[in-house]
């Protein structure tokens, strides 16, 4: 008889509580360790110590929060399963982001399995009761277009199973309208650039936003949000009114609450334009004709500014939120006449 504590009777094939949901449950054990992708470089016996079928091991970069989970095929971790007479691990690969309710999750699939996983923060769960029609292929070995199509289909399976149908229909319609607007805005800029003798295409503007962005990321985002709308507006140098409308729509789809009004969107866009004009004078001078292959991309420029702000804060021992937040009141507001008198 094994001394190990037995699992709950109702656990499923992967050792997961089948009554759990992504919000309140998941695998019975989650660990993080420096485990290489190749088993030839690690001690197999040590790697399998205390592991049981269904346990999930997180990749160190994912557990620390430094991993960019958006690219399809990124390894999030491993799930352990019994196979061929021994306990083996199967890579869990990112299938992109999905939005359910007010939260955004990263979707994961395990190679050769029909199981679906969702992650948020430094946690990763298996979704109980939701399975793919066919086992997942290796997203790292197939061509990007095929991987994207499979990932989109997997996201559809998850969202359909976890979200009320009426909400799915309304969100799909809003996302479809957003993508239509994005395509129209990009096509307009491409034609205007061509009229001035400057060749530009969708991929050019996508690379202007981020080095790893593709044309699909720019005009066909799976989950439109405020950040996408802001970056798209900047790279296309949209007029303030058009940018504000796009940002307002992106924020509405993202938050599912009308928190960001058109007035607030205008202020956000103006602030972003002021920052980008200082970081990239060529953008201020050439607008949507900027040669992004030479100056880099907006993502790199903004990240560099973020690092400079943090370094300046540490060096000068100033608040991390900058000088604008230095005057925020942190003491209780005592009404006049009620303050204690000094002795």
Residue pairs with C-beta under 8 A, 6 or more apart in sequence:
4 52
7 15
7 28
7 52
8 17
8 28
10 17
10 18
10 19
11 17
11 18
11 28
11 54
12 18
12 54
12 128
13 53
13 54
14 27
14 53
14 54
14 79
14 81
14 115
14 126
15 27
15 28
15 52
15 53
15 54
15 55
16 25
16 26
16 27
16 28
16 54
16 125
16 126
16 128
17 25
17 26
17 28
17 128
18 128
18 129
19 25
19 128
20 26
20 125
20 128
21 128
22 100
22 105
22 118
22 120
22 125
22 127
22 162
25 125
25 128
26 56
26 123
26 124
26 125
26 126
27 54
27 55
27 56
27 124
27 125
27 126
28 52
28 54
28 55
29 52
29 55
29 56
30 55
30 56
30 57
30 58
30 123
30 124
31 55
31 56
31 57
31 58
32 57
32 58
32 59
32 60
32 63
32 122
33 57
33 60
34 60
35 42
35 47
35 57
35 59
35 78
35 89
36 42
37 75
37 91
39 47
47 89
48 80
48 86
48 87
51 57
51 80
51 87
52 80
52 87
53 80
53 81
53 82
53 87
54 79
54 80
54 81
54 126
55 79
55 80
56 77
56 78
56 79
56 80
56 92
56 117
56 124
56 126
57 77
57 78
57 79
57 80
57 89
58 76
58 77
58 122
58 124
59 67
59 75
59 76
59 77
59 78
61 67
62 69
62 76
62 77
62 119
62 122
62 124
63 122
64 122
65 121
65 122
67 74
67 76
68 74
68 212
69 76
69 94
69 97
69 106
69 119
70 94
70 96
70 97
70 106
71 94
71 212
72 93
72 94
72 95
72 96
72 139
72 144
72 147
72 148
72 151
73 93
73 94
73 139
73 140
73 147
74 93
74 94
75 91
75 92
75 93
75 94
75 140
76 92
76 93
76 94
76 106
76 108
76 117
76 119
76 124
77 91
77 92
77 108
77 124
78 89
78 90
78 91
78 92
79 89
79 90
79 92
79 110
79 113
79 115
79 117
79 126
80 87
80 88
80 89
80 90
81 87
81 88
81 89
81 90
81 113
82 88
90 110
90 111
90 112
90 113
91 110
91 111
91 138
91 140
92 108
92 109
92 110
92 117
92 124
93 108
93 109
93 110
93 111
93 136
93 138
93 139
93 140
94 106
94 107
94 108
94 139
95 107
95 108
95 109
95 139
95 150
95 151
95 154
95 155
96 106
96 107
96 151
96 152
96 155
96 222
97 104
97 105
97 106
97 107
97 222
97 223
98 104
98 105
98 106
98 107
98 118
98 155
98 158
98 159
98 222
98 223
99 105
99 159
99 171
99 223
99 254
100 158
100 159
100 162
100 163
101 163
101 256
102 255
102 256
102 257
103 120
104 120
104 223
104 225
104 254
105 118
105 119
105 120
106 118
106 119
106 120
107 116
107 117
107 118
107 151
107 154
107 155
107 158
108 116
108 117
108 118
108 119
108 124
109 115
109 116
109 117
109 132
109 136
109 139
109 151
109 154
110 117
110 136
111 136
111 137
111 138
111 139
112 135
112 136
113 135
113 136
114 131
114 132
114 133
114 134
114 135
114 136
115 126
115 127
115 131
115 132
116 126
116 127
116 130
116 131
116 132
116 154
116 157
116 158
117 124
117 125
117 126
117 127
118 124
118 125
118 127
118 158
119 125
127 158
127 161
127 162
129 161
130 157
130 158
130 161
130 162
132 154
132 157
133 157
136 150
136 154
137 150
139 147
139 150
139 151
142 150
144 214
148 216
152 222
155 222
159 168
160 168
163 171
171 253
174 224
174 249
174 252
174 253
175 221
175 223
175 224
175 253
177 249
178 221
178 224
178 229
178 246
178 249
178 250
178 253
179 219
179 220
179 221
179 224
181 246
181 249
182 218
182 219
182 220
182 221
182 224
182 232
182 246
183 219
185 232
185 236
185 238
185 242
185 246
186 202
186 205
186 218
186 219
186 232
186 236
189 200
189 205
189 236
189 288
190 200
190 201
190 202
190 205
192 288
193 199
193 200
193 288
193 289
194 200
196 289
198 289
200 288
200 289
201 215
202 215
202 218
202 219
203 214
203 215
204 292
205 218
205 235
205 236
205 288
205 292
206 213
206 214
206 215
206 217
206 218
207 213
207 292
207 293
207 297
208 235
208 290
208 292
208 297
208 298
209 217
209 218
209 231
209 232
209 234
209 235
209 297
209 298
209 299
210 217
210 231
210 297
210 298
210 299
210 300
211 297
211 299
211 300
213 297
213 299
218 232
221 228
223 253
223 254
224 249
224 250
224 253
224 254
225 250
225 251
225 253
225 254
226 247
226 250
226 251
226 254
226 255
226 260
226 268
227 250
228 250
229 243
229 246
229 247
229 249
229 250
229 251
230 243
230 247
230 250
230 268
230 269
230 272
231 298
231 299
232 238
232 246
233 242
233 243
233 246
233 247
233 269
233 272
234 272
234 273
234 276
234 283
234 298
235 288
235 292
235 298
236 288
237 283
237 287
237 288
238 246
240 266
240 269
240 270
241 266
243 265
243 266
243 269
244 262
244 263
244 265
244 266
244 269
245 262
245 265
247 260
247 265
247 268
247 269
248 260
248 261
248 262
248 265
251 259
251 260
251 265
252 258
252 260
260 268
275 302
275 305
276 283
276 284
276 298
276 301
276 302
277 283
277 284
279 301
279 302
279 304
279 305
280 290
280 295
280 296
280 298
280 301
282 290
282 291
282 294
282 295
283 290
283 295
295 301
309 322
310 320
312 318
313 319
313 320
313 322
318 326
319 325
319 326
